[in-house]
Amino acid sequence: MRPLYIQRYLITGLLTFIPIWLTWAVFKFIFSLLSQVNLPLVTAIFSALAGAFPETIGRLNQGWLVSIFAFVVTIVALYITGWGASHVFGRRLIAIFEGLIQRIPLAHTIYGGTKKLMSLIQKKPAGTQRVVLIDFPSPELKSIGFVTRTFADAGGRELAAVYVPTTPNPTGGYLEIVPIERLVATDWTVDQAMAFILSAGAAAPDILPFEIERRAPDAATLP
C-alpha cells in the first residue's frame, strides 16, 4: 500500500472518529452529571436489596448498572419536578421549599442567583438579542455569548452582561460586561448556538446569520 493511501485513510479515519468521540464525551459528561445526583441513594437501595435477595438483586448490584439506574431515576425526577412546577400543588411545594432556603444565609444567595439566571435564559432581554457576538478575547476575534440582562452604568451608558461559554463544555465560561453598541446581534436561537459551541463550530450553516464589521487595517502595519 502506497504511503499516500495510508495518509489519506488515516486522515479520513480521524475525521470520522472525531464527531463520534465528541458526541460520546458530551454524553458521558451529561450522564455522569445526572447519575451522580441520585447515585448514593440508589447505591444504598441496591445494597439493601442485595442483602435481602442475594440470588436475584445481588447479581444486578454492578457499578455500571447502578449508574444507569441512577441516571434514569434522575431523568424521571426532573420530569416529575417539571410537571409539578406547572401545576398549583407543585408550585406551593416549591414556595415552601424556597421559604426554607431563604432562612439559610449562604444557600439562599446561591439558590436565588441560580434561579434568576434560569428565568433570564427563558426570556429575551429588552432591547437586544439573546445570542450575540462580542469582541473576545481580543478586539480582532469574536466569541458567541448569551445576554443574561441589560443595565446602565453610573453615566447612563447601556451595558449588557454576556456569558461566554467554553467549547466543548459550555458549563464553564466567562462573564463579560459589554456596551450595547458593541454587541453583534444574531438571529440564532439558544439551541442553535449551543449546537455550534458543542460541535466546536462544525454544526453551523455555510453562511452565518450575521455580518461582522470589517475594520480598516492599521496604518502602522501597512508596508
Z-matrix of the N, CA and C atoms (Angstrom, degrees):
N
C 1 1.464
C 2 1.533 1 109.57
N 3 1.319 2 116.25 1 131.33
C 4 1.449 3 120.97 2 -177.81
C 5 1.529 4 111.23 3 -68.12
N 6 1.352 5 116.85 4 147.48
C 7 1.472 6 120.02 5 178.02
C 8 1.526 7 112.75 6 -57.86
N 9 1.355 8 116.68 7 -31.39
C 10 1.464 9 119.61 8 -179.45
C 11 1.520 10 110.86 9 -63.87
N 12 1.358 11 116.18 10 -41.96
C 13 1.468 12 119.84 11 178.86
C 14 1.522 13 110.95 12 -67.38
N 15 1.341 14 117.12 13 -38.52
C 16 1.466 15 120.58 14 179.03
C 17 1.519 16 109.91 15 -60.88
N 18 1.327 17 116.56 16 -46.29
C 19 1.461 18 120.75 17 179.64
C 20 1.525 19 110.97 18 -62.48
N 21 1.340 20 116.76 19 -42.66
C 22 1.463 21 120.08 20 -178.16
C 23 1.512 22 111.16 21 -65.30
N 24 1.329 23 116.81 22 -42.40
C 25 1.467 24 120.37 23 -178.79
C 26 1.529 25 110.90 24 -68.53
N 27 1.346 26 116.77 25 -36.52
C 28 1.461 27 119.45 26 178.20
C 29 1.526 28 110.80 27 -65.14
N 30 1.328 29 116.66 28 -42.90
C 31 1.467 30 119.71 29 178.69
C 32 1.522 31 110.49 30 -65.56
N 33 1.346 32 117.19 31 -42.13
C 34 1.461 33 120.50 32 178.23
C 35 1.520 34 111.02 33 -62.10
N 36 1.338 35 116.19 34 -41.49
C 37 1.466 36 119.90 35 177.88
C 38 1.516 37 112.10 36 -64.54
N 39 1.339 38 115.88 37 -39.14
C 40 1.464 39 119.83 38 178.98
C 41 1.524 40 111.04 39 -65.41
N 42 1.326 41 116.54 40 -44.70
C 43 1.462 42 120.63 41 179.81
C 44 1.523 43 111.54 42 -66.34
N 45 1.317 44 117.47 43 -28.58
C 46 1.463 45 121.07 44 176.45
C 47 1.513 46 111.40 45 -76.78
N 48 1.332 47 115.86 46 -34.58
C 49 1.463 48 120.33 47 -175.18
C 50 1.522 49 112.72 48 -77.68
N 51 1.341 50 118.11 49 -35.22
C 52 1.466 51 121.33 50 -173.87
C 53 1.525 52 112.49 51 -58.25
N 54 1.358 53 120.31 52 -47.37
C 55 1.476 54 118.23 53 177.75
C 56 1.528 55 113.18 54 -61.23
N 57 1.348 56 116.23 55 -36.91
C 58 1.461 57 119.77 56 178.64
C 59 1.523 58 110.10 57 -65.76
N 60 1.329 59 115.74 58 -44.29
C 61 1.471 60 119.58 59 179.95
C 62 1.518 61 111.30 60 -64.73
N 63 1.341 62 117.37 61 -42.39
C 64 1.457 63 120.49 62 -178.98
C 65 1.526 64 110.96 63 -64.45
N 66 1.338 65 116.27 64 -41.83
C 67 1.465 66 120.16 65 177.04
C 68 1.523 67 110.52 66 -61.15
N 69 1.319 68 116.51 67 -44.07
C 70 1.456 69 120.68 68 178.91
C 71 1.525 70 111.38 69 -64.07
N 72 1.344 71 117.48 70 -41.99
C 73 1.462 72 120.90 71 -179.29
C 74 1.523 73 111.45 72 -62.48
N 75 1.330 74 116.72 73 -43.61
C 76 1.470 75 120.40 74 179.16
C 77 1.524 76 110.55 75 -66.43
N 78 1.348 77 116.05 76 -44.72
C 79 1.463 78 119.69 77 179.45
C 80 1.527 79 110.80 78 -63.55
N 81 1.333 80 117.02 79 -40.88
C 82 1.466 81 120.51 80 179.53
C 83 1.519 82 110.52 81 -62.73
N 84 1.329 83 117.31 82 -40.29
C 85 1.462 84 120.83 83 178.90
C 86 1.525 85 110.84 84 -63.35
N 87 1.338 86 116.67 85 -47.13
C 88 1.463 87 120.47 86 179.87
C 89 1.520 88 110.96 87 -65.15
N 90 1.345 89 116.18 88 -43.03
C 91 1.467 90 120.33 89 179.67
C 92 1.523 91 110.71 90 -61.27
N 93 1.342 92 116.54 91 -45.45
C 94 1.469 93 120.25 92 -179.75
C 95 1.526 94 110.79 93 -64.37
N 96 1.337 95 116.07 94 -40.25
C 97 1.462 96 119.79 95 -178.95
C 98 1.520 97 111.57 96 -63.67
N 99 1.337 98 116.63 97 -45.66
C 100 1.464 99 120.24 98 -177.02
C 101 1.524 100 112.23 99 -75.31
N 102 1.333 101 117.06 100 -36.48
C 103 1.466 102 119.00 101 -178.70
C 104 1.518 103 112.09 102 -69.60
N 105 1.350 104 117.17 103 -28.94
C 106 1.460 105 119.87 104 -179.55
C 107 1.522 106 112.61 105 -68.73
N 108 1.343 107 117.14 106 -20.40
C 109 1.465 108 120.39 107 -176.85
C 110 1.523 109 110.78 108 -61.81
N 111 1.334 110 116.32 109 -48.89
C 112 1.466 111 120.45 110 -176.30
C 113 1.530 112 112.90 111 -109.28
N 114 1.334 113 116.66 112 9.37
C 115 1.465 114 119.05 113 -176.88
C 116 1.529 115 113.37 114 -59.79
N 117 1.346 116 121.17 115 -45.50
C 118 1.477 117 119.28 116 178.83
C 119 1.529 118 112.59 117 -59.70
N 120 1.336 119 117.37 118 -42.16
C 121 1.462 120 120.73 119 -179.79
C 122 1.521 121 111.35 120 -66.21
N 123 1.329 122 116.51 121 -46.61
C 124 1.468 123 120.14 122 -179.43
C 125 1.525 124 110.74 123 -65.04
N 126 1.325 125 117.62 124 -38.87
C 127 1.468 126 121.23 125 178.36
C 128 1.523 127 110.65 126 -62.08
N 129 1.329 128 116.85 127 -43.24
C 130 1.463 129 120.70 128 178.70
C 131 1.526 130 111.33 129 -63.85
N 132 1.348 131 116.78 130 -40.26
C 133 1.472 132 119.98 131 179.35
C 134 1.519 133 110.57 132 -66.05
N 135 1.331 134 117.13 133 -44.02
C 136 1.464 135 120.06 134 179.22
C 137 1.522 136 111.49 135 -63.50
N 138 1.318 137 116.60 136 -39.95
C 139 1.472 138 119.51 137 179.80
C 140 1.522 139 110.77 138 -64.75
N 141 1.344 140 116.80 139 -40.93
C 142 1.459 141 119.81 140 178.99
C 143 1.525 142 111.23 141 -66.12
N 144 1.326 143 116.82 142 -42.88
C 145 1.468 144 120.10 143 179.40
C 146 1.522 145 111.30 144 -68.78
N 147 1.341 146 116.55 145 -34.39
C 148 1.465 147 119.65 146 178.82
C 149 1.523 148 111.31 147 -65.58
N 150 1.348 149 116.10 148 -34.71
C 151 1.456 150 118.78 149 177.15
C 152 1.512 151 112.54 150 -70.08
N 153 1.349 152 116.23 151 -32.92
C 154 1.464 153 120.13 152 -179.98
C 155 1.524 154 112.18 153 -82.08
N 156 1.324 155 116.60 154 -33.97
C 157 1.474 156 120.84 155 -178.53
C 158 1.528 157 109.18 156 -129.83
N 159 1.317 158 117.74 157 72.69
C 160 1.474 159 120.81 158 -174.95
C 161 1.527 160 113.53 159 -64.55
N 162 1.325 161 117.79 160 -29.10
C 163 1.460 162 120.26 161 -176.62
C 164 1.529 163 112.27 162 -76.01
N 165 1.313 164 118.03 163 -26.47
C 166 1.469 165 120.82 164 -176.97
C 167 1.528 166 111.41 165 -109.65
N 168 1.333 167 116.10 166 -66.18
C 169 1.453 168 119.93 167 -177.72
C 170 1.525 169 111.58 168 -68.17
N 171 1.330 170 116.36 169 -31.66
C 172 1.451 171 119.88 170 -178.74
C 173 1.518 172 112.79 171 -59.05
N 174 1.322 173 117.30 172 -35.85
C 175 1.461 174 121.07 173 178.73
C 176 1.527 175 111.97 174 -71.80
N 177 1.315 176 116.27 175 -23.44
C 178 1.462 177 120.07 176 -179.33
C 179 1.525 178 112.73 177 -90.12
N 180 1.322 179 116.39 178 -4.51
C 181 1.463 180 120.64 179 -177.11
C 182 1.530 181 110.42 180 -80.62
N 183 1.326 182 115.09 181 63.83
C 184 1.448 183 122.01 182 178.70
C 185 1.532 184 109.28 183 -108.35
N 186 1.341 185 116.15 184 148.00
C 187 1.457 186 120.02 185 -175.41
C 188 1.519 187 113.63 186 -57.91
N 189 1.339 188 117.32 187 -46.08
C 190 1.465 189 120.20 188 -177.35
C 191 1.522 190 111.40 189 -67.45
N 192 1.347 191 116.46 190 -36.01
C 193 1.463 192 119.83 191 -179.79
C 194 1.529 193 110.82 192 -71.00
N 195 1.325 194 116.48 193 -38.05
C 196 1.465 195 120.36 194 177.02
C 197 1.527 196 110.06 195 -63.12
N 198 1.335 197 117.89 196 -40.25
C 199 1.462 198 121.53 197 179.23
C 200 1.526 199 111.18 198 -63.99
N 201 1.328 200 116.41 199 -41.62
C 202 1.465 201 120.02 200 178.68
C 203 1.524 202 110.24 201 -63.62
N 204 1.322 203 116.14 202 -43.37
C 205 1.468 204 119.97 203 -179.70
C 206 1.527 205 110.43 204 -64.94
N 207 1.351 206 116.63 205 -39.51
C 208 1.460 207 120.22 206 178.06
C 209 1.524 208 110.87 207 -64.24
N 210 1.337 209 117.34 208 -37.57
C 211 1.471 210 121.85 209 177.34
C 212 1.528 211 110.53 210 -62.99
N 213 1.341 212 116.48 211 -45.04
C 214 1.467 213 121.02 212 179.70
C 215 1.523 214 110.42 213 -63.72
N 216 1.331 215 116.45 214 -42.52
C 217 1.471 216 120.08 215 178.99
C 218 1.527 217 110.65 216 -61.09
N 219 1.344 218 117.26 217 -40.14
C 220 1.459 219 120.44 218 179.19
C 221 1.526 220 111.23 219 -65.20
N 222 1.334 221 117.16 220 -41.84
C 223 1.464 222 121.13 221 178.81
C 224 1.532 223 110.19 222 -62.00
N 225 1.325 224 116.07 223 -45.16
C 226 1.463 225 120.23 224 178.88
C 227 1.530 226 110.33 225 -63.08
N 228 1.332 227 116.41 226 -41.77
C 229 1.467 228 120.54 227 179.51
C 230 1.528 229 111.25 228 -63.54
N 231 1.342 230 117.03 229 -39.53
C 232 1.463 231 120.45 230 177.28
C 233 1.519 232 111.00 231 -64.00
N 234 1.329 233 116.25 232 -41.19
C 235 1.467 234 119.98 233 178.84
C 236 1.534 235 110.83 234 -63.72
N 237 1.326 236 116.18 235 -44.84
C 238 1.469 237 120.42 236 179.61
C 239 1.521 238 110.28 237 -63.60
N 240 1.343 239 116.30 238 -39.83
C 241 1.462 240 120.20 239 178.39
C 242 1.531 241 111.04 240 -62.80
N 243 1.341 242 116.07 241 -44.78
C 244 1.459 243 119.73 242 177.94
C 245 1.509 244 112.51 243 -63.80
N 246 1.327 245 116.36 244 -40.40
C 247 1.468 246 120.46 245 177.75
C 248 1.533 247 110.36 246 -64.78
N 249 1.336 248 116.12 247 -43.36
C 250 1.463 249 119.44 248 -179.11
C 251 1.518 250 112.08 249 -66.87
N 252 1.358 251 116.77 250 -37.36
C 253 1.464 252 120.17 251 -179.51
C 254 1.518 253 112.17 252 -68.29
N 255 1.339 254 117.17 253 -15.25
C 256 1.462 255 121.35 254 179.22
C 257 1.521 256 112.17 255 -92.31
N 258 1.334 257 118.15 256 -1.13
C 259 1.454 258 121.40 257 -178.83
C 260 1.544 259 109.82 258 -123.86
N 261 1.304 260 114.82 259 161.37
C 262 1.463 261 120.46 260 -173.52
C 263 1.525 262 111.64 261 -61.14
N 264 1.333 263 116.81 262 -46.36
C 265 1.466 264 120.00 263 -177.06
C 266 1.524 265 110.87 264 -61.44
N 267 1.346 266 116.46 265 -42.84
C 268 1.466 267 120.08 266 179.46
C 269 1.514 268 112.08 267 -65.27
N 270 1.335 269 116.86 268 -39.25
C 271 1.460 270 119.96 269 178.92
C 272 1.525 271 111.17 270 -65.00
N 273 1.332 272 116.96 271 -34.50
C 274 1.467 273 119.52 272 177.16
C 275 1.525 274 111.33 273 -66.07
N 276 1.336 275 116.04 274 -41.16
C 277 1.462 276 119.07 275 178.22
C 278 1.527 277 110.97 276 -64.40
N 279 1.334 278 116.13 277 -39.08
C 280 1.465 279 119.88 278 178.21
C 281 1.517 280 110.43 279 -65.26
N 282 1.335 281 116.68 280 -38.77
C 283 1.469 282 120.65 281 178.18
C 284 1.528 283 110.63 282 -62.87
N 285 1.322 284 116.83 283 -40.33
C 286 1.470 285 120.32 284 177.52
C 287 1.528 286 110.47 285 -63.96
N 288 1.335 287 115.84 286 -44.18
C 289 1.465 288 120.76 287 178.95
C 290 1.527 289 110.73 288 -61.82
N 291 1.332 290 116.97 289 -42.98
C 292 1.461 291 120.02 290 179.11
C 293 1.527 292 111.40 291 -65.24
N 294 1.336 293 116.32 292 -34.29
C 295 1.463 294 119.33 293 176.37
C 296 1.519 295 111.64 294 -62.59
N 297 1.333 296 116.98 295 -37.69
C 298 1.464 297 120.64 296 176.93
C 299 1.521 298 111.39 297 -69.59
N 300 1.347 299 116.71 298 -39.85
C 301 1.457 300 120.97 299 180.00
C 302 1.530 301 110.91 300 -62.90
N 303 1.333 302 116.80 301 -36.69
C 304 1.458 303 120.98 302 -178.23
C 305 1.526 304 112.58 303 -61.60
N 306 1.340 305 117.24 304 -21.47
C 307 1.461 306 120.90 305 -179.10
C 308 1.532 307 112.55 306 -85.24
N 309 1.317 308 116.89 307 -8.15
C 310 1.467 309 120.84 308 179.42
C 311 1.532 310 107.78 309 -101.08
N 312 1.326 311 119.14 310 116.99
C 313 1.469 312 121.58 311 -170.58
C 314 1.529 313 114.71 312 -53.53
N 315 1.311 314 118.41 313 -56.73
C 316 1.464 315 120.77 314 -175.73
C 317 1.524 316 111.88 315 -76.34
N 318 1.331 317 116.41 316 -37.18
C 319 1.464 318 120.35 317 -175.94
C 320 1.520 319 112.26 318 -63.88
N 321 1.341 320 117.21 319 -39.72
C 322 1.464 321 118.76 320 -176.74
C 323 1.523 322 111.13 321 -69.59
N 324 1.342 323 118.01 322 -27.83
C 325 1.462 324 120.63 323 176.77
C 326 1.524 325 110.61 324 -69.11
N 327 1.332 326 116.69 325 -46.17
C 328 1.465 327 121.01 326 -179.76
C 329 1.519 328 110.46 327 -66.83
N 330 1.329 329 116.42 328 -46.75
C 331 1.465 330 120.45 329 -178.10
C 332 1.529 331 111.03 330 -64.23
N 333 1.340 332 116.26 331 -44.46
C 334 1.456 333 119.60 332 -178.48
C 335 1.523 334 112.34 333 -63.79
N 336 1.338 335 116.34 334 -42.72
C 337 1.460 336 119.78 335 179.03
C 338 1.515 337 112.66 336 -65.70
N 339 1.338 338 116.39 337 -42.63
C 340 1.464 339 120.04 338 179.59
C 341 1.514 340 111.64 339 -66.12
N 342 1.323 341 117.43 340 -41.66
C 343 1.465 342 120.68 341 179.36
C 344 1.520 343 111.34 342 -64.11
N 345 1.316 344 116.18 343 -39.70
C 346 1.459 345 119.38 344 178.82
C 347 1.522 346 110.97 345 -65.66
N 348 1.351 347 117.38 346 -38.12
C 349 1.461 348 120.71 347 177.14
C 350 1.512 349 110.89 348 -63.15
N 351 1.332 350 117.44 349 -43.61
C 352 1.462 351 120.47 350 179.74
C 353 1.526 352 112.06 351 -63.50
N 354 1.336 353 116.42 352 -38.47
C 355 1.460 354 119.65 353 178.98
C 356 1.519 355 111.36 354 -70.12
N 357 1.339 356 117.15 355 -33.64
C 358 1.458 357 120.55 356 178.58
C 359 1.520 358 111.44 357 -68.51
N 360 1.332 359 117.40 358 -36.09
C 361 1.458 360 120.94 359 -179.83
C 362 1.520 361 111.04 360 -65.75
N 363 1.316 362 117.62 361 -29.63
C 364 1.458 363 121.41 362 -176.59
C 365 1.522 364 113.26 363 -76.26
N 366 1.325 365 118.46 364 -12.86
C 367 1.467 366 119.47 365 -179.74
C 368 1.523 367 109.43 366 -136.24
N 369 1.329 368 114.71 367 149.19
C 370 1.450 369 120.95 368 -177.31
C 371 1.525 370 109.75 369 -77.49
N 372 1.347 371 118.16 370 133.50
C 373 1.453 372 119.88 371 177.62
C 374 1.519 373 111.45 372 -68.35
N 375 1.324 374 116.31 373 151.14
C 376 1.457 375 120.80 374 -176.94
C 377 1.525 376 110.20 375 -68.26
N 378 1.340 377 115.35 376 134.76
C 379 1.458 378 120.90 377 172.69
C 380 1.509 379 115.85 378 84.96
N 381 1.318 380 120.13 379 0.50
C 382 1.457 381 120.55 380 -179.94
C 383 1.517 382 110.04 381 -154.30
N 384 1.323 383 116.09 382 165.29
C 385 1.458 384 121.51 383 178.20
C 386 1.527 385 109.41 384 -83.06
N 387 1.340 386 115.80 385 159.11
C 388 1.459 387 120.29 386 178.09
C 389 1.532 388 110.88 387 -71.89
N 390 1.331 389 118.18 388 -49.03
C 391 1.459 390 122.90 389 -177.44
C 392 1.531 391 108.29 390 -98.47
N 393 1.317 392 116.21 391 123.72
C 394 1.463 393 120.95 392 -176.56
C 395 1.529 394 109.66 393 -136.16
N 396 1.322 395 115.14 394 171.20
C 397 1.452 396 122.64 395 169.62
C 398 1.518 397 108.07 396 -111.88
N 399 1.332 398 115.92 397 142.62
C 400 1.461 399 120.23 398 176.41
C 401 1.526 400 109.01 399 -132.08
N 402 1.340 401 115.79 400 161.27
C 403 1.461 402 121.27 401 175.88
C 404 1.527 403 108.61 402 -76.44
N 405 1.318 404 115.84 403 95.98
C 406 1.462 405 120.19 404 -177.44
C 407 1.525 406 108.57 405 -156.86
N 408 1.325 407 119.50 406 134.39
C 409 1.481 408 128.28 407 4.83
C 410 1.530 409 114.40 408 -87.59
N 411 1.349 410 117.80 409 5.26
C 412 1.461 411 120.78 410 176.22
C 413 1.519 412 108.04 411 -145.67
N 414 1.325 413 118.96 412 163.31
C 415 1.472 414 120.74 413 -178.46
C 416 1.522 415 113.58 414 -60.86
N 417 1.347 416 118.02 415 -22.50
C 418 1.457 417 120.72 416 -178.45
C 419 1.526 418 112.68 417 -84.71
N 420 1.335 419 117.80 418 -10.15
C 421 1.462 420 122.10 419 -175.88
C 422 1.522 421 109.95 420 -116.65
N 423 1.341 422 115.13 421 157.92
C 424 1.453 423 121.29 422 178.75
C 425 1.523 424 109.97 423 -123.40
N 426 1.331 425 116.06 424 145.33
C 427 1.460 426 122.13 425 176.04
C 428 1.520 427 109.48 426 -132.10
N 429 1.333 428 114.80 427 146.74
C 430 1.466 429 120.43 428 175.03
C 431 1.519 430 108.90 429 -73.87
N 432 1.319 431 117.13 430 135.41
C 433 1.452 432 121.41 431 178.51
C 434 1.515 433 111.63 432 -140.42
N 435 1.326 434 115.97 433 160.81
C 436 1.460 435 122.76 434 178.54
C 437 1.524 436 108.52 435 -116.69
N 438 1.326 437 116.35 436 120.91
C 439 1.459 438 120.69 437 178.41
C 440 1.522 439 108.74 438 -74.74
N 441 1.315 440 116.78 439 122.83
C 442 1.465 441 120.83 440 -179.63
C 443 1.526 442 111.93 441 -96.72
N 444 1.338 443 116.63 442 -30.60
C 445 1.461 444 119.63 443 176.42
C 446 1.520 445 109.19 444 -168.75
N 447 1.320 446 116.20 445 167.01
C 448 1.463 447 122.30 446 175.70
C 449 1.524 448 108.81 447 -123.68
N 450 1.328 449 116.30 448 151.18
C 451 1.454 450 122.30 449 178.09
C 452 1.525 451 108.30 450 -159.06
N 453 1.300 452 117.96 451 -175.29
C 454 1.464 453 122.60 452 -179.49
C 455 1.507 454 109.37 453 -126.38
N 456 1.351 455 115.30 454 151.76
C 457 1.460 456 119.02 455 176.21
C 458 1.532 457 110.00 456 -86.72
N 459 1.328 458 117.37 457 -174.88
C 460 1.459 459 121.28 458 -175.95
C 461 1.521 460 112.28 459 -63.28
N 462 1.345 461 117.12 460 -25.88
C 463 1.450 462 120.49 461 179.41
C 464 1.510 463 114.34 462 -90.29
N 465 1.351 464 116.91 463 1.10
C 466 1.454 465 120.87 464 178.93
C 467 1.511 466 114.83 465 91.40
N 468 1.336 467 118.61 466 3.28
C 469 1.461 468 121.25 467 179.34
C 470 1.523 469 109.73 468 -74.16
N 471 1.321 470 116.95 469 133.91
C 472 1.465 471 120.99 470 -176.37
C 473 1.523 472 109.97 471 -80.02
N 474 1.319 473 115.78 472 129.26
C 475 1.461 474 122.98 473 -177.86
C 476 1.520 475 110.25 474 -124.03
N 477 1.328 476 115.03 475 164.36
C 478 1.463 477 121.45 476 176.82
C 479 1.520 478 109.39 477 -134.34
N 480 1.326 479 116.16 478 138.90
C 481 1.462 480 121.73 479 171.73
C 482 1.524 481 107.26 480 -88.80
N 483 1.325 482 116.85 481 120.13
C 484 1.462 483 122.34 482 -174.54
C 485 1.520 484 109.14 483 -120.64
N 486 1.334 485 116.01 484 124.53
C 487 1.467 486 121.35 485 175.72
C 488 1.523 487 108.75 486 -93.68
N 489 1.328 488 116.28 487 122.63
C 490 1.462 489 122.27 488 -179.23
C 491 1.527 490 108.23 489 -107.59
N 492 1.338 491 119.32 490 104.83
C 493 1.465 492 121.10 491 -178.77
C 494 1.520 493 111.36 492 -78.14
N 495 1.332 494 115.63 493 158.56
C 496 1.457 495 121.40 494 177.14
C 497 1.524 496 110.60 495 -93.52
N 498 1.327 497 116.37 496 164.78
C 499 1.458 498 123.64 497 -179.27
C 500 1.520 499 109.27 498 -114.17
N 501 1.356 500 120.42 499 137.75
C 502 1.472 501 127.25 500 -2.89
C 503 1.525 502 113.48 501 -91.69
N 504 1.339 503 117.32 502 5.89
C 505 1.460 504 120.82 503 -179.50
C 506 1.526 505 109.29 504 -101.60
N 507 1.332 506 118.77 505 99.98
C 508 1.462 507 120.55 506 -174.77
C 509 1.523 508 114.18 507 -77.42
N 510 1.342 509 118.01 508 -1.97
C 511 1.467 510 118.94 509 179.93
C 512 1.520 511 112.02 510 -75.07
N 513 1.332 512 116.97 511 -15.93
C 514 1.457 513 120.97 512 174.25
C 515 1.514 514 109.15 513 -107.71
N 516 1.321 515 117.21 514 149.66
C 517 1.451 516 118.56 515 -179.19
C 518 1.510 517 112.39 516 178.00
N 519 1.323 518 115.19 517 -159.89
C 520 1.458 519 121.91 518 -175.57
C 521 1.530 520 109.47 519 -131.13
N 522 1.329 521 115.44 520 149.50
C 523 1.453 522 121.35 521 175.08
C 524 1.517 523 107.90 522 -109.35
N 525 1.335 524 116.23 523 119.76
C 526 1.454 525 122.02 524 -178.07
C 527 1.525 526 109.70 525 -118.25
N 528 1.330 527 116.86 526 140.37
C 529 1.465 528 122.64 527 173.37
C 530 1.525 529 106.95 528 -102.80
N 531 1.330 530 116.11 529 115.44
C 532 1.461 531 121.85 530 -169.82
C 533 1.526 532 109.53 531 -125.08
N 534 1.332 533 119.17 532 136.27
C 535 1.470 534 120.73 533 172.89
C 536 1.535 535 110.35 534 -60.33
N 537 1.316 536 116.45 535 141.54
C 538 1.456 537 121.44 536 -176.34
C 539 1.523 538 111.71 537 -56.59
N 540 1.327 539 117.02 538 -40.21
C 541 1.464 540 119.60 539 -175.63
C 542 1.527 541 112.94 540 -68.91
N 543 1.336 542 117.62 541 -12.97
C 544 1.466 543 120.46 542 179.72
C 545 1.530 544 112.08 543 -97.94
N 546 1.316 545 117.59 544 3.46
C 547 1.462 546 120.94 545 174.74
C 548 1.523 547 109.44 546 -82.26
N 549 1.333 548 116.05 547 138.83
C 550 1.464 549 121.48 548 173.43
C 551 1.520 550 106.87 549 -102.35
N 552 1.330 551 116.66 550 111.10
C 553 1.467 552 120.99 551 -175.66
C 554 1.524 553 110.73 552 -73.18
N 555 1.323 554 116.53 553 148.41
C 556 1.461 555 123.23 554 173.29
C 557 1.526 556 108.35 555 -129.10
N 558 1.333 557 115.61 556 166.63
C 559 1.465 558 118.93 557 174.60
C 560 1.520 559 111.09 558 -107.10
N 561 1.345 560 115.76 559 21.33
C 562 1.459 561 120.25 560 177.37
C 563 1.518 562 110.62 561 -74.56
N 564 1.331 563 114.85 562 148.17
C 565 1.454 564 120.37 563 168.94
C 566 1.529 565 108.44 564 -84.47
N 567 1.326 566 116.00 565 168.72
C 568 1.466 567 119.87 566 177.66
C 569 1.528 568 110.59 567 -62.72
N 570 1.338 569 117.33 568 -38.50
C 571 1.468 570 120.91 569 179.24
C 572 1.521 571 111.34 570 -62.73
N 573 1.334 572 117.48 571 -43.06
C 574 1.459 573 120.77 572 179.42
C 575 1.524 574 111.06 573 -65.07
N 576 1.323 575 116.76 574 -40.83
C 577 1.458 576 120.07 575 179.07
C 578 1.526 577 111.21 576 -66.37
N 579 1.337 578 117.37 577 -39.53
C 580 1.465 579 120.36 578 178.25
C 581 1.517 580 111.30 579 -65.21
N 582 1.339 581 117.61 580 -39.02
C 583 1.464 582 120.51 581 177.05
C 584 1.525 583 110.41 582 -62.72
N 585 1.323 584 116.74 583 -38.87
C 586 1.455 585 122.15 584 177.63
C 587 1.532 586 110.90 585 -62.73
N 588 1.332 587 116.18 586 -42.92
C 589 1.463 588 121.18 587 -177.90
C 590 1.523 589 111.51 588 -70.99
N 591 1.347 590 116.66 589 -46.19
C 592 1.464 591 120.57 590 -177.68
C 593 1.518 592 112.15 591 -64.26
N 594 1.336 593 117.38 592 -32.10
C 595 1.464 594 121.14 593 -178.60
C 596 1.519 595 112.18 594 -90.81
N 597 1.342 596 117.29 595 7.41
C 598 1.467 597 122.12 596 -178.17
C 599 1.522 598 111.51 597 57.86
N 600 1.325 599 116.18 598 36.72
C 601 1.454 600 121.27 599 176.14
C 602 1.513 601 114.90 600 91.52
N 603 1.347 602 117.92 601 -5.38
C 604 1.464 603 120.20 602 -177.67
C 605 1.526 604 111.88 603 -71.81
N 606 1.338 605 116.96 604 -37.46
C 607 1.469 606 120.89 605 -178.67
C 608 1.522 607 109.21 606 -87.49
N 609 1.338 608 115.26 607 76.46
C 610 1.461 609 120.89 608 -178.83
C 611 1.521 610 108.69 609 -147.60
N 612 1.316 611 118.12 610 150.57
C 613 1.463 612 120.42 611 176.82
C 614 1.522 613 110.67 612 -69.12
N 615 1.342 614 116.15 613 163.09
C 616 1.467 615 120.06 614 179.36
C 617 1.525 616 111.64 615 -65.60
N 618 1.325 617 116.32 616 -32.28
C 619 1.463 618 121.30 617 176.77
C 620 1.519 619 108.01 618 -116.07
N 621 1.313 620 116.57 619 118.59
C 622 1.459 621 120.60 620 -178.19
C 623 1.526 622 110.50 621 -72.06
N 624 1.327 623 117.34 622 147.33
C 625 1.471 624 121.03 623 -175.43
C 626 1.523 625 113.46 624 -81.81
N 627 1.324 626 116.96 625 39.80
C 628 1.450 627 121.57 626 176.70
C 629 1.519 628 107.99 627 -160.60
N 630 1.302 629 116.34 628 166.69
C 631 1.459 630 121.52 629 -179.39
C 632 1.512 631 109.46 630 -126.85
N 633 1.324 632 115.57 631 127.67
C 634 1.455 633 121.53 632 179.81
C 635 1.524 634 109.09 633 -90.38
N 636 1.311 635 115.10 634 132.16
C 637 1.457 636 120.13 635 -178.68
C 638 1.527 637 110.55 636 -64.62
N 639 1.314 638 115.22 637 131.68
C 640 1.462 639 120.38 638 178.09
C 641 1.522 640 109.47 639 -87.81
N 642 1.321 641 114.68 640 127.17
C 643 1.462 642 119.37 641 -178.79
C 644 1.515 643 109.87 642 -100.91
N 645 1.311 644 114.55 643 143.40
C 646 1.454 645 119.42 644 178.15
C 647 1.514 646 109.98 645 -68.66
N 648 1.345 647 118.69 646 141.99
C 649 1.469 648 120.08 647 179.96
C 650 1.500 649 111.62 648 -62.95
N 651 1.321 650 115.13 649 147.24
C 652 1.457 651 121.15 650 179.18
C 653 1.527 652 108.80 651 -66.56
N 654 1.338 653 115.97 652 133.23
C 655 1.457 654 120.75 653 -178.23
C 656 1.528 655 111.94 654 -60.24
N 657 1.324 656 116.99 655 -28.71
C 658 1.467 657 120.73 656 -178.74
C 659 1.505 658 111.35 657 -70.21
N 660 1.347 659 117.95 658 -22.88
C 661 1.472 660 120.47 659 -178.09
C 662 1.524 661 112.73 660 -93.13
N 663 1.362 662 116.50 661 -8.63
C 664 1.456 663 119.51 662 -179.62
C 665 1.532 664 110.17 663 -73.30
N 666 1.355 665 117.09 664 144.99
C 667 1.463 666 118.78 665 179.27
C 668 1.528 667 111.82 666 -68.91
